[in-house]
Amino acid sequence: MLAKVIEGRKIGRTLGFPTANLEFFNSDKMPAPGVYAVDVTLRDELFRGVLSVGNRPTFGASEQVAEVHILDFARDIYGEILDITVRKFIRKERTFDTPEALKKQIEQDREEARK
């Protein structure tokens, strides 16, 4: 699935897990809401990542977004085209009581994506 990296609200960055907000070229191919282990191809480089699709209920958002946290990655890629391949469904989207509880879950999601 091809997607362009667009500006987001930078919530992931404040949690210590920067994400690339995505605009899929074919929204019909976007996965259902949830969290997924993915492969991310940027140009000719392959990375592992965690894709979240949903409305970020912990932060009171209502619009559906897709964002990917690329493991072991720290580059500015705004405007780049990513090829996202879903490897595994990790969990359903859910609301967390605190940002700290969400951070703990993201760590678990990252470990699952590394497998």
N, C-alpha and C positions, 0 to 999 in steps of 0.2 A: 504494500500500500504506500503510495507516494504522498508525502505531506510537506508543506512549507512551514518553516519555523517562523512564528509570528510573536509579536509582543504580548505579554500576559500581565497578570497582576503581581508577579514576583513573590507569590506566597511560598512556594517551595524553597526559594532562596532564604527566606526568613527562618525556615525550619532547619536549614542546613542541608537541604536536598534540592539543589537547583534543577529546574525542569525546563524543557523546551516545549512551549505551547505550539500545538500543531493545527494546521488547516489542511485537511485532507482534500486532495484533488477530486476524489470520487467519494462523497460522503456516504454513499450506499455501502461502501466496503468497510466503513469504520466499525470496529467491534462494538458489541453491546456494552452498556455500562458495566464497569468492573475494573479489576487490576490484573495485568498480564505480564508474564515474562516475555521479552521480545529480543530480537536481533535488530540492530539499527545499522544501516549502511549509510555512511556519509562519504560521498565521492567513492573512493575505492577502499575505504577502511570499514572494518566490521567491529561493532561494539555490542555488548550485552546491555540490556536496560529493563526498566519497569515502566510500563505504559498504564496510565490511569485515564479512564473514560468515565465521565459523569459530571455532576453539578457541584462538587465540593461542598457537601452538606455541612461539614464541620464549621465552615466559614460563612454559612448562610447564603451561599450563592444559589442561583436558580438556573442560569444558563448552562447548557451542556458543553463541556470542553474536553479536549484530549491533550494530554501532556505526557512527555516521556522524561524520565530521569535516566541519563546515560551513566552507567557505572564507570568509575575511574576516568572521568572526563571533566575537563575544565577549559572550555574554549567558548568564545563568542561565536554563535552560529546563526544569528538572526538573518533571515532571508534565504538560508540554505535549504536545499531539498533533501529530505531523508527518506529512505526506503525502509519501512517498518514491516517486520515479519513476526507474527505472533507465534511463540513457541508453546506457551502453556497458560491456561487460565489459573490465576492464583486465588482470587477471592472476589466476592461481591463488594460493591461500594457500600460504605456504611458511615454513619455519623459517630464521631468520637466526642467524649465529654470534654476533653482538653486538647490543646495542640501537643502537649507532651505525650498523651496517649497515642495520638496520630504518629508522632515521631517514632515511638517504640514499634508501632505496626509497620511503618515504612522500613525500618531496619530489618524486620522479619521478611518483608516483601523483597528487599534487596538480596538477602541471603538465599531466598527461594529462587530468585532469578539467576544467581550465580551457579546453581546446581546444573 
